Amino acid sequence: MKSPLVAVSFALMGAVSAQTSEGVVPKKPFAVGAGKPVESLPNEPHLRNVRQLTFDGENAEGYWSNDGTKLILQRRSADMPADQIYVLDMATGDMKLVSTGKGRTTCSYFLQGDTRIVFASTHHHGDAPPVVKMTGRGYQWAIHQEYDLFVAKPDGSELKQLTANAGYDAEATVCPVTGAIVFTSTRDGDLELYTMEADGSNVARITKRPGYDGGAFFSHDGKKLVLRSAFPKDEKQAADDAQLLSQQLVRPSNMEITVCNRDGSGFKQVTRNGAANFAPFWLPGDKKIIFSSNFRGIEAMTKTGDHKQARNFDLFVVDEDGQHVEQITDSPMFDGFPMFSPDGRYLVFASNRYGAKEGDTNLFVAEWMQ
């Protein structure tokens, strides 16, 4: 789910062995030739040799293949009516459409072994994308009931529908150990997390609390999930959130990062800043979490009265217990959707920095410095 905005190579080493026989991180050095180098921003010491990978439109949710050689992403350029799914070759920079080009798509991921991809789409309900009907009451995301999950080969062929429910099914990611899929659905009336096998079997609900739980990622060892969860400030806000969901909308302004075991047990809150926290991902070792938040922007807004400050999202790292929050990016605009490469050496993220025009969101990759 998206939020607002001559190649020089460096070595991408495959240093970690696969946890299964299917998912294989490359054993030989892999040269990243996609994009071009850009200047690093001040106060971002963890990011070195930053490269811009896309250069126009809205590009987000760039997620690595298991072998670390490709990204799958959602993209919308000025001539497109809605987001579609693309695969970007990190060696050459070639980018190919892999969804149907019809309807609206979101939230794509490589399945274990990189022989299939999964994404959400509405194309089976019609060529035109569903209309986004915002209420005008603050920051909102659309939760289209037409979304179902599909799998295909990485080139988009052999498309197969996995879910067929009346409600929203999207936000799928994949366990690197077992290959199971975790996704968000309204099939039981609320936005909850579910798991299923890669073929769509053995669907199980794993969260059972009022309000939104979604956008989950498995830990590297496959034992835990990190996600975003709604924590309304009071009963009135909870009622408003429920009303918005009935209109296929969700308000992300009060979401916190949470963690749980892969079966939903051990659910606990990580962040407690009262802001819009989302796009969490585990650091190597599964003890720390990187995520995007506007809590510093809200702090600045409170001091200056400038409401535009609340739109400034940065990346942060926090311990699983909520301690030791560290700011990673320092752009005055949006930074989000971070994901570490399979070997942990590189970070890909989306940002409004260096946009050709206002509102452009592009993908960037950087070497991660401890």
C-alpha positions as CSV (number, residue, x, y, z in Angstrom):
1,M,0.0,0.0,0.0
2,K,1.6,3.2,-1.1
3,S,2.1,6.4,0.8
4,P,2.5,10.2,-0.4
5,L,5.8,10.8,-3.3
6,V,26.1,5.5,-17.5
7,A,25.8,3.0,-14.7
8,V,28.6,2.7,-12.1
9,S,28.6,-0.7,-10.4
10,F,29.4,-1.7,-6.9
11,A,29.7,-5.3,-5.6
12,L,26.6,-6.9,-4.1
13,M,28.0,-10.0,-2.4
14,G,25.9,-13.1,-1.7
15,A,27.3,-13.8,1.7
16,V,24.4,-15.7,3.3
17,S,23.5,-19.3,2.4
18,A,19.9,-20.1,1.7
19,Q,17.7,-21.4,4.4
20,T,16.0,-23.8,2.0
21,S,17.0,-25.5,-1.2
22,E,14.8,-23.2,-3.2
23,G,15.8,-19.7,-2.1
24,V,19.4,-19.1,-3.0
25,V,21.4,-15.9,-2.4
26,P,24.1,-15.7,-5.2
27,K,27.5,-17.0,-4.2
28,K,29.4,-14.9,-6.6
29,P,29.7,-11.1,-6.5
30,F,26.8,-9.4,-8.2
31,A,27.3,-6.0,-9.9
32,V,24.5,-3.5,-9.5
33,G,24.3,-1.5,-12.7
34,A,20.7,-0.2,-12.3
35,G,20.2,3.5,-11.9
36,K,22.9,6.1,-11.2
37,P,24.9,7.4,-8.2
38,V,23.4,10.4,-6.4
39,E,24.8,12.5,-3.6
40,S,24.4,11.3,-0.1
41,L,22.5,13.6,2.2
42,P,24.0,15.0,5.4
43,N,23.2,13.2,8.6
44,E,22.7,9.8,6.9
45,P,25.9,8.0,8.0
46,H,24.3,4.5,7.6
47,L,23.8,5.0,3.9
48,R,26.8,4.9,1.6
49,N,27.1,4.9,-2.3
50,V,23.4,5.8,-2.7
51,R,22.0,5.1,-6.2
52,Q,18.7,6.3,-7.7
53,L,16.9,3.4,-9.4
54,T,13.8,5.1,-10.9
55,F,13.4,8.6,-12.2
56,D,9.8,9.6,-12.8
57,G,6.3,9.0,-11.4
58,E,5.3,7.2,-8.3
59,N,7.5,4.1,-7.5
60,A,7.2,2.3,-4.2
61,E,7.3,-1.0,-2.3
62,G,10.5,-2.2,-4.0
63,Y,11.2,-5.6,-2.5
64,W,14.2,-7.9,-3.3
65,S,14.1,-11.2,-4.9
66,N,15.5,-14.1,-2.8
67,D,18.7,-14.2,-4.9
68,G,19.3,-10.4,-4.5
69,T,19.4,-9.7,-8.2
70,K,16.0,-8.1,-8.8
71,L,13.4,-5.9,-7.3
72,I,9.6,-6.1,-7.7
73,L,7.7,-2.9,-7.2
74,Q,4.5,-1.0,-7.9
75,R,4.7,2.0,-10.3
76,R,2.5,4.6,-11.8
77,S,3.7,7.1,-14.4
78,A,1.9,10.2,-15.6
79,D,0.2,8.3,-18.5
80,M,-1.0,5.5,-16.3
81,P,-4.5,5.4,-14.7
82,A,-3.3,3.3,-11.7
83,D,-0.4,1.5,-10.2
84,Q,1.0,-1.6,-11.9
85,I,3.6,-4.2,-10.9
86,Y,7.1,-4.2,-12.5
87,V,10.3,-6.2,-12.0
88,L,13.6,-4.3,-12.1
89,D,16.8,-6.0,-13.0
90,M,19.4,-4.7,-10.6
91,A,22.3,-5.6,-13.0
92,T,21.0,-3.8,-16.1
93,G,18.3,-1.5,-14.9
94,D,15.7,-3.1,-17.3
95,M,12.2,-2.7,-15.9
96,K,9.3,-4.9,-17.2
97,L,5.6,-4.8,-16.6
98,V,4.5,-8.1,-15.0
99,S,0.9,-7.4,-14.0
100,T,-1.8,-7.2,-16.6
101,G,-1.8,-3.4,-17.1
102,K,-5.5,-3.3,-16.2
103,G,-7.3,-2.4,-13.0
104,R,-5.2,-1.4,-10.0
105,T,-2.5,-3.3,-8.3
106,T,-0.5,-3.2,-5.1
107,C,1.9,-5.0,-2.7
108,S,4.0,-7.4,-4.8
109,Y,6.6,-9.9,-3.6
110,F,8.8,-12.8,-4.8
111,L,7.8,-16.3,-3.7
112,Q,10.4,-18.6,-2.3
113,G,12.8,-19.7,-5.1
114,D,12.0,-16.7,-7.3
115,T,10.0,-18.8,-9.8
116,R,6.8,-17.0,-8.9
117,I,5.6,-13.6,-7.7
118,V,2.5,-12.7,-5.7
119,F,0.6,-9.4,-5.9
120,A,-2.9,-7.9,-5.4
121,S,-5.0,-6.8,-8.3
122,T,-8.5,-5.7,-9.3
123,H,-8.2,-6.4,-13.1
124,H,-10.6,-9.3,-12.8
125,H,-13.4,-6.9,-11.9
126,G,-12.8,-4.7,-15.0
127,D,-10.2,-2.9,-17.0
128,A,-10.7,0.4,-15.2
129,P,-9.2,0.9,-11.8
130,P,-11.6,1.2,-8.9
131,V,-12.4,4.8,-8.0
132,V,-10.7,6.2,-4.9
133,K,-13.4,7.9,-2.8
134,M,-11.7,9.9,-0.1
135,T,-13.8,11.7,2.4
136,G,-11.5,14.7,2.7
137,R,-11.1,14.2,6.4
138,G,-7.4,13.9,6.8
139,Y,-4.8,11.4,5.5
140,Q,-6.5,8.2,4.2
141,W,-5.7,5.0,2.3
142,A,-8.1,3.2,0.1
143,I,-9.0,-0.4,0.9
144,H,-10.6,-1.6,-2.3
145,Q,-12.9,-4.6,-1.8
146,E,-12.0,-5.7,-5.4
147,Y,-8.4,-6.6,-4.5
148,D,-7.6,-10.3,-4.7
149,L,-4.2,-12.0,-4.6
150,F,-2.6,-13.5,-7.7
151,V,0.5,-15.5,-8.4
152,A,2.4,-15.6,-11.7
153,K,5.8,-16.3,-13.2
154,P,8.3,-13.3,-12.8
155,D,7.5,-12.3,-16.4
156,G,3.8,-12.2,-15.6
157,S,2.8,-15.3,-17.5
158,E,0.8,-18.2,-16.0
159,L,-1.3,-15.8,-13.9
160,K,-3.4,-17.6,-11.3
161,Q,-5.9,-16.2,-8.8
162,L,-5.3,-17.3,-5.2
163,T,-8.1,-15.6,-3.3
164,A,-11.8,-15.0,-4.3
165,N,-13.5,-13.2,-1.4
166,A,-15.9,-10.3,-1.4
167,G,-13.6,-8.2,0.6
168,Y,-10.0,-6.8,0.5
169,D,-7.1,-9.3,0.1
170,A,-3.7,-7.6,-0.3
171,E,-0.4,-6.8,1.4
172,A,1.1,-10.2,0.8
173,T,4.7,-11.0,1.8
174,V,6.5,-14.3,2.0
175,C,8.3,-16.3,4.7
176,P,11.9,-16.9,3.5
177,V,12.1,-20.2,5.4
178,T,8.8,-22.0,4.8
179,G,7.4,-20.1,1.7
180,A,4.1,-19.3,3.5
181,I,2.3,-16.1,2.6
182,V,1.1,-13.6,5.2
183,F,-1.6,-11.1,4.0
184,T,-4.2,-8.6,5.1
185,S,-7.9,-9.3,4.6
186,T,-11.3,-8.0,5.5
187,R,-12.9,-11.4,5.0
188,D,-14.1,-11.5,8.6
189,G,-15.2,-7.9,8.7
190,D,-12.1,-6.2,10.1
191,L,-8.6,-5.7,8.7
192,E,-6.7,-8.7,10.1
193,L,-3.6,-10.8,9.3
194,Y,-3.9,-14.2,7.7
195,T,-1.4,-16.8,6.6
196,M,-1.7,-19.4,3.8
197,E,0.5,-21.7,1.8
198,A,1.9,-20.5,-1.5
199,D,-0.8,-22.4,-3.4
200,G,-3.6,-20.7,-1.4
201,S,-4.4,-23.6,0.9
202,N,-4.5,-23.7,4.7
203,V,-5.7,-20.2,5.3
204,A,-5.5,-19.2,9.0
205,R,-6.4,-16.0,10.7
206,I,-3.7,-14.9,13.1
207,T,-4.8,-11.5,14.6
208,K,-8.0,-11.0,16.4
209,R,-8.1,-7.5,17.8
210,P,-10.3,-4.5,16.9
211,G,-8.8,-2.2,14.2
212,Y,-6.3,-2.5,11.5
213,D,-3.5,-5.1,11.6
214,G,-1.5,-5.4,8.4
215,G,1.5,-4.8,6.3
216,A,3.4,-7.7,7.9
217,F,6.9,-9.1,7.2
218,F,8.4,-12.3,8.4
219,S,11.7,-12.3,10.3
220,H,14.6,-13.9,8.6
221,D,14.3,-17.0,10.7
222,G,10.6,-17.2,9.9
223,K,9.5,-17.3,13.6
224,K,8.1,-13.8,14.0
225,L,6.2,-11.1,12.2
226,V,6.5,-7.3,12.3
227,L,3.5,-5.3,11.2
228,R,1.6,-2.0,11.7
229,S,-1.5,-1.8,13.9
230,A,-4.1,0.8,14.6
231,F,-4.3,2.3,18.1
232,P,-7.1,4.8,18.1
233,K,-6.8,7.5,20.8
234,D,-10.4,7.0,22.1
235,E,-13.7,5.3,21.5
236,K,-14.8,8.1,19.2
237,Q,-11.8,7.6,17.0
238,A,-12.3,3.9,17.0
239,A,-15.9,4.4,15.8
240,D,-14.7,6.8,13.1
241,D,-12.2,4.2,12.0
242,A,-14.9,1.6,11.7
243,Q,-17.1,3.9,9.7
244,L,-14.2,4.7,7.4
245,L,-13.6,1.0,6.8
246,S,-17.3,0.6,5.8
247,Q,-16.4,3.1,3.1
248,Q,-13.3,1.1,2.1
249,L,-11.0,3.6,3.7
250,V,-8.4,3.5,6.5
251,R,-6.8,6.3,8.4
252,P,-3.1,5.5,9.1
253,S,-2.4,8.6,11.2
254,N,-2.5,6.6,14.5
255,M,-0.7,3.3,13.7
256,E,2.1,1.8,15.7
257,I,4.7,-0.9,14.9
258,T,3.9,-4.2,16.5
259,V,5.4,-7.7,16.6
260,C,4.0,-11.2,17.1
261,N,4.9,-14.8,16.6
262,R,4.1,-16.3,13.2
263,D,0.9,-17.8,14.6
264,G,-0.3,-14.5,16.1
265,S,0.7,-15.3,19.7
266,G,3.0,-13.0,21.7
267,F,1.5,-9.8,20.2
268,K,3.1,-6.7,21.6
269,Q,3.4,-3.0,20.8
270,V,6.9,-1.7,19.8
271,T,6.4,2.1,19.0
272,R,4.4,4.4,21.2
273,N,4.7,7.8,19.5
274,G,1.1,8.3,18.4
275,A,2.0,9.0,14.8
276,A,1.8,7.3,11.4
277,N,4.2,4.4,11.6
278,F,4.4,1.8,8.8
279,A,6.6,-0.3,6.4
280,P,8.5,-2.2,9.1
281,F,11.2,-4.7,8.2
282,W,13.6,-6.7,10.3
283,L,17.3,-5.9,10.4
284,P,19.6,-8.9,10.0
285,G,19.6,-10.8,13.3
286,D,15.9,-10.1,13.9
287,K,16.5,-8.0,17.0
288,K,16.0,-4.6,15.5
289,I,13.3,-3.1,13.1
290,I,13.6,-0.4,10.5
291,F,10.4,1.5,9.8
292,S,9.0,4.8,8.4
293,S,7.3,7.4,10.6
294,N,6.3,11.0,10.7
295,F,6.6,11.4,14.4
296,R,9.5,13.8,14.1
297,G,7.5,15.8,11.5
298,I,4.6,16.0,14.0
299,E,7.0,17.2,16.7
300,A,8.2,19.9,14.3
301,M,4.7,20.9,13.3
302,T,3.8,21.3,17.0
303,K,6.6,23.7,17.5
304,T,6.2,25.7,14.3
305,G,2.5,25.4,13.5
306,D,3.4,24.4,9.9
307,H,1.1,21.5,9.1
308,K,3.2,20.5,6.1
309,Q,5.8,19.3,8.5
310,A,3.6,16.3,9.4
311,R,4.1,15.0,5.8
312,N,7.8,14.5,6.4
313,F,8.4,10.7,6.9
314,D,11.8,9.4,7.7
315,L,13.3,6.0,8.4
316,F,14.1,4.9,11.9
317,V,15.6,1.9,13.6
318,V,14.3,0.6,16.9
319,D,15.0,-2.4,19.2
320,E,12.2,-5.0,19.2
321,D,11.4,-3.9,22.8
322,G,10.9,-0.3,21.6
323,Q,14.1,1.0,23.0
324,H,16.9,3.0,21.3
325,V,15.2,4.7,18.4
326,E,17.7,6.0,15.9
327,Q,16.9,8.2,12.9
328,I,18.4,6.8,9.6
329,T,17.2,9.3,6.9
330,D,17.2,13.1,7.1
331,S,15.4,14.2,4.0
332,P,12.8,17.0,4.5
333,M,10.4,14.9,2.4
334,F,9.0,11.4,2.4
335,D,11.3,8.4,3.0
336,G,9.6,5.0,3.3
337,F,9.3,1.3,2.4
338,P,12.8,0.1,3.5
339,M,13.9,-3.5,2.8
340,F,17.4,-5.1,3.3
341,S,18.9,-7.2,0.6
342,P,19.0,-10.9,1.4
343,D,22.6,-10.7,2.5
344,G,21.9,-7.6,4.7
345,R,24.5,-5.5,2.9
346,Y,22.1,-3.1,1.1
347,L,19.0,-1.1,1.8
348,V,16.4,-0.2,-0.8
349,F,13.9,2.5,0.0
350,A,11.4,4.9,-1.6
351,S,11.9,8.7,-1.3
352,N,10.7,12.0,-2.7
353,R,14.3,13.2,-2.8
354,Y,15.7,14.3,-6.1
355,G,12.3,14.2,-7.8
356,A,12.0,15.6,-11.3
357,K,8.8,17.2,-10.2
358,E,6.8,17.6,-7.0
359,G,5.1,14.4,-5.9
360,D,7.6,12.0,-7.7
361,T,8.5,9.1,-5.5
362,N,11.5,7.0,-6.6
363,L,13.4,4.0,-5.5
364,F,17.0,4.2,-4.1
365,V,19.5,1.6,-3.0
366,A,22.5,2.2,-0.6
367,E,25.2,0.2,1.1
368,W,24.3,-0.2,4.7
369,M,26.9,0.9,7.2
370,Q,26.7,-0.3,10.8
